[in-house]
Amino acid sequence: MKGSLVEFYTTHDRQYQGHALSAWLIEEARRFGVPGATLSVAGSGFGQGRHLHSAHFFELADEPVCVRIIAEESLATRFMQHLEQLGLALFFVRMPVQFGKLGDAGHA
């Protein structure tokens, strides 16, 4: 199949509706019908403001995180429009991808 890979970059401490934004994005994608989403945690990173974000030994609040979704093009577009209508301010990267399953689909 052809579709989009969308990556949202944020930090562990960002909140939306009383929940961690990254966890909310995963759950919202699931509710919206996106076939899969993954949360990845990074040790450090920086964004447009050039501020270095990193996980500290006792504090994970500033830890960079990435939420990735892969969906057919039309679903990815509708999901992005949905997030925009909610007024979310998010940095994202969107790339065209080809995706599918190999082998036994029951174990994917």
C-alpha positions as CSV (number, residue, x, y, z in Angstrom):
1,M,0.0,0.0,0.0
2,K,1.0,3.6,-0.4
3,G,0.4,6.2,2.2
4,S,2.1,8.6,4.6
5,L,4.4,8.4,7.5
6,V,3.7,11.3,9.9
7,E,6.1,12.0,12.7
8,F,5.1,14.4,15.5
9,Y,7.9,15.8,17.7
10,T,7.3,17.1,21.2
11,T,8.6,16.7,24.7
12,H,7.4,14.3,27.5
13,D,6.1,17.2,29.6
14,R,3.7,18.7,27.0
15,Q,0.1,18.3,28.0
16,Y,-3.2,18.3,26.2
17,Q,-6.6,17.9,27.9
18,G,-4.9,16.8,31.1
19,H,-2.8,14.1,29.5
20,A,0.7,13.8,28.1
21,L,0.4,15.1,24.5
22,S,2.3,12.1,23.2
23,A,0.0,9.6,24.9
24,W,-3.0,11.6,23.8
25,L,-1.8,11.5,20.2
26,I,-1.5,7.7,20.3
27,E,-5.0,7.3,21.7
28,E,-6.5,9.9,19.4
29,A,-4.9,8.1,16.3
30,R,-6.4,4.8,17.6
31,R,-9.9,6.3,18.0
32,F,-9.6,8.0,14.6
33,G,-9.0,4.6,12.9
34,V,-5.3,4.9,12.2
35,P,-4.0,1.4,11.8
36,G,-0.9,1.9,14.0
37,A,1.1,4.4,16.0
38,T,4.5,4.2,17.8
39,L,6.0,6.4,20.5
40,S,9.7,6.7,20.5
41,V,11.8,8.4,23.2
42,A,15.1,10.2,22.4
43,G,18.0,10.9,24.8
44,S,18.3,14.5,23.5
45,G,17.5,16.9,20.7
46,F,16.8,20.5,19.8
47,G,14.2,22.3,17.8
48,Q,13.8,25.6,16.0
49,G,14.4,27.6,19.3
50,R,17.8,25.9,19.5
51,H,17.1,24.9,23.2
52,L,18.6,21.5,24.0
53,H,16.0,19.1,25.3
54,S,17.2,16.0,27.1
55,A,16.2,13.4,29.7
56,H,17.9,14.0,33.0
57,F,18.7,11.3,35.7
58,F,15.9,12.4,38.0
59,E,13.7,14.4,35.6
60,L,12.2,13.2,32.3
61,A,9.9,16.2,31.7
62,D,12.1,17.7,29.0
63,E,12.7,14.3,27.3
64,P,12.1,14.5,23.5
65,V,9.5,12.1,22.1
66,C,8.3,11.2,18.6
67,V,4.9,9.8,17.7
68,R,4.9,8.1,14.4
69,I,1.8,7.0,12.4
70,I,1.5,5.3,9.1
71,A,-1.8,5.4,7.2
72,E,-3.2,5.5,3.8
73,E,-2.9,8.9,2.3
74,S,-6.6,9.9,2.7
75,L,-6.7,8.8,6.3
76,A,-3.5,10.6,7.2
77,T,-4.8,13.8,5.6
78,R,-8.1,13.6,7.5
79,F,-6.2,12.9,10.8
80,M,-4.0,15.9,10.2
81,Q,-7.0,18.1,9.4
82,H,-8.7,16.8,12.6
83,L,-5.6,17.8,14.7
84,E,-5.5,21.2,13.0
85,Q,-9.2,21.8,13.8
86,L,-8.5,21.1,17.4
87,G,-6.0,24.0,17.4
88,L,-3.0,21.9,18.3
89,A,0.4,23.5,17.7
90,L,2.6,20.6,16.7
91,F,5.8,20.2,14.7
92,F,5.5,17.3,12.2
93,V,7.2,15.7,9.3
94,R,5.1,13.9,6.6
95,M,6.6,11.6,4.1
96,P,5.2,9.3,1.3
97,V,5.8,5.6,2.1
98,Q,5.0,2.2,0.8
99,F,3.9,-0.2,3.6
100,G,2.6,-3.7,4.0
101,K,3.1,-7.0,5.8
102,L,5.4,-9.9,5.1
103,G,4.8,-13.4,6.3
104,D,2.2,-14.4,8.8
105,A,-0.1,-11.4,9.2
106,G,-1.4,-12.8,12.5
107,H,1.9,-12.0,14.3
108,A,2.3,-8.4,13.1
